[in-house]
Amino acid sequence: MKLLIFNASPKKRGGASQFFSGILRLFLPGLVKKTVPLRSRKDFDHALSQLGSADAVCISFPLYVDGLPSHLAEFLSLAEEYCKARSLRFRLYAIANNGFIERQQNRTALRILESWCLHSGAIWSGGIGIGGGVMLRVLGIVYPVLIALSIVQIAVSFLTAGSVPPDMLYTLAIQAGSWLFFNFGVLFCLARLSAAVYKRKTVKSRYTRVLLPSFLFVPIADLFMILSSLSCGRFLFALLKQDDCSRNKG
């Protein structure tokens, strides 16, 4: 069986969609799988050519205005004709993610893909809707770094003193446990989806999110966006641009 994974995020590097599709690959050892970028129109021809050899397809994408990214919607329109002309029939799975915490916002996007399957001849086999996808991606960078630093400290302590202080082991356990807790819903849903891929089965779409209370998520997300804008040099530019617009109106 061959699984074709489309990373439909417009981002060239990183991104939550790539992060989640990467985890899905880890849950599918031994399976023939190929990840193909689907960022813009220039990727359409190559992506279409891969459909003919796939037994199953998984599309990982970010939510755009409660629906599909425009380039993905355009690609699916072409893919529908391509599949009909060649009588292709494969199972379609999907991983949708959005930056805010409400996981159910992904429901419409998954239903669009289900409807596409009815028209193209593909077999809709279920998907995952993930809330707080960007935060999960960030945690997927921060926590492995923290855990790696703790492991280095433990190794240095063992080599120099011949023993490891209990507080170091406790810190490592807290870091690993925290990461697993925040990601538990996503890991469970991805494991469930990968099992469906292995067995070539259809499963009901599930919705999950970062396991962080909403009253904490909102201020943390706001702070992250401000810092992200500052680091990219866009925050000040946006303020200056807004000030220029107000002057022009005056």
Buried (B, 14 or more C-beta within 10 A) or exposed (E): EBBBBBBBBBEEEEBBBBBBBBBBBEBBEEBEBEBBBBBEEEBBEEBBEBBEEBBBBBBBBBBBEEBBBEBBEBBBEBBBEBBEEEEBEBBBBBBBBBBBBEBEBBBBBBBBBBEBBEEBBBBBBBBBBBBBBBBBBBBBEEBEEBBEEBEEBBEEBEEEEEEBEEEBEEBBEEBBEBBEEBBEBBBEBBEBBBEBBBEEEEBEBBBBBBBBEEEEBEEEBEEBEEEEBEEEEEBEEEEEEEEEEEEEEE
